[in-house]
Amino acid sequence: MAGDDDVPRKAVSRLNQLSSHLSPVHATSNPNISSTDHIQHGQHGKRARKQNENTLPLDYSDVLTELSKLQTIATTPDPSNRGVIAQQKAGKLWVRQRIKLLLDCSSFQELGSVSGTATFTPTGPRTEQVGSFVPSNNIQGLGNVTVNNGTGPGVKRKVLITADDFSIRAGHLDGAVPDKTLLAEKMALANRIPMVKLVDGSSGGGSVTLIRKDGYSYVPLVRAFHHVVPQLNQGIPNLGAILGPAVGLGAARVTACHFSVMAADVGSLFNAGPKVVEGATFEEGLDVKDLGGPAMHCTNGTIDNLAANEKECMEQIKTVLGFLPNHGRCAPPSVESKDSTEREDLRLRSLIPRRQSRMYNARTIIESVVDIGSWFEIGALWGTTVISGLARLGGRPVGIVSLNCEVNGGAIDAAGSQKLTRMLKFCDVFNLPIVEFLDIPGYAIGTFAERSATMRWGIELAKTYYTTTTPIFAVITRRVYGVAGGVMVDCRDPMPRVAWPSGNWGSLPLDGGIEVGHRHELREAEKKEAGGAKRRYKELEDEYLRLMNPVRTAVKFGVEEIIDPKDTRKIVCQWAEHVYSTLMEIRLADRAAGRIQPSFT
């Protein structure tokens, strides 16, 4: 059968295919070449290929040498490069000098050390070498930071660092490898490692030159924020420093951080530079300091803190990191404290003036109560009706909040509400207990207060008090009035709190309150005799002041305990010890189980 004849033919065909694969050379139809010649020629070709392969080092030193050359270029500034020259003239450190300033010696492990833009020149059939190389202008890596803890030699912490090299295309995307930044954000989230961002330029933001280079205009993407936002809410520390002009994406990356600081001598921040602003808004003659220097952004809340220079920026970052856990499922790191928790301060007894209208320095209370040398203020130049920061009590990290009676009488305005809202969320994601020192006459009043939406931001603050769950302890030092006072003194159930003998509270302060409550009576007193209203007002004021004796409130259990101010440190230290020894374990378990989900965003 014809089908049977096909079988041997197919088998022979398949055998020939296998033979051709095994043979050094393919079969030829030339009758003048014998099969022996085929074999000899194949062996010669095989030896030639083997000899060519043997010219490459067995230890891959050729590859390692090329990598070493590229790493040397990347880690050595070119003194003739115009970007490096401009960096030096501006008084700024080079990017790798900044990394060395922040990290412990020899601890930096770079990711993508030879990433950048390169051309390759062939040197053989299988070999080539780098012809030209421009390193990426954004450096990523891991390293150790010795954090400042206020006592002893300090503690080493591992961090991820991302740092802009302004000397290469001013940090723009066309000089960067954008996947590096994205990988760093992913790594911080996946491995729960604190992230430090040293921003100088656009931090991988766009440039119009990309249109010319790529041949089309792209739709902008901010892919990294898919990973940044979970970091912020999970309490993975994001700490940023502005060490030059931060524009566009660079400005956004550092502003999003839990804590940010700007170098006063070289830092600035803006959505777009002076030339773009001039074309869009016709504001001419602006420089980077006018547009977005420290006087602008360290006083409006965009950036938390101001530092004198780059070195101080690094010190502030180290200090803040020392108060924070690696992530929100850990307790903040405690340290041994040499400051006795039993320490008393008799000066506190006479700090609060008897006359309610007189002011005092609230920072004196903070510095007296917390561990000596541990107070670190955040946001000192903005929202100045509120004082906020970090400190330790018996070596245990806490958030500190106080009203500032030296500004606007302590009445909390829109900016103060925004600042305090941010601080509450900060402490909540990092499991930091909060101690409040309260002297609050209420929300700010007047046309400016109404125009700046004080009530809107005040209620946002109230919502934050009632949606965060970190423990809060209130010390009433003087006034607690109105909605604002009620929120701050009663936002937990039960609310741990004590009062000083100077405590004074109610729905409204007497100034203004008497006129409102006794308007008709005062008007009638004035009708009866000249000066009658003034005399009756004084009688009412004296009566109210007598009835507002804090002892009366304590007798009615309206305030749980009035303490001697000198004992304040001992009491709050005992509370902090209880939080860390008992409540913290419960809180961490609740976070792990998803029963509480703090949010910074």
Secondary structure, DSSP 8 states (H G I E B T S, - for coil): -HHHHHHHHHHHHHHHHHHHHHSSS-----TTS-HHHHHHHHHHHHHHHHHHHHTS-TT-HHHHHHHHHHHHHHHS--TT-HHHHHHHHTT---HHHHHHHHS-TT--EEESTT-EEEEEEE-SSS-EEEEEEEE-SEEEEEEEEEE--SSTT-EEEEEEEEEE-TTTGGG-GGGS-HHHHHHHHHHHHHHT--EEEEEEE-SS---THHHHHHSS------TTHHHHHHHHHTT--EEEEEEEEEETHHHHHHHTSSEEEEETTT-EEESS-HHHHHHHH---S--HHHHHSHHHHSSSSSSSEEESSHHHHHHHHHHHHHHS-SSTTS--------S-TT---GGGGGTS-SSTT----HHHHHHHHS-TT--EES-TTSSTTEEEEEEEETTEEEEEEEE-TTTGGG-B-HHHHHHHHHHHHHHHHTT--EEEEEEE--B--SHHHHHTTHHHHHHHHHHHHHH--S-EEEEEEEEEEHHHHHHHHSSSSS--EEE-TT-EEESS-HHHHHHHHTHHHHHHHHHHSTTHHHHHHHHHHHHHHHHT-HHHHHHTTSSS-B--GGGHHHHHHHHHHHIIIIIHHHHHHHHHHTS------
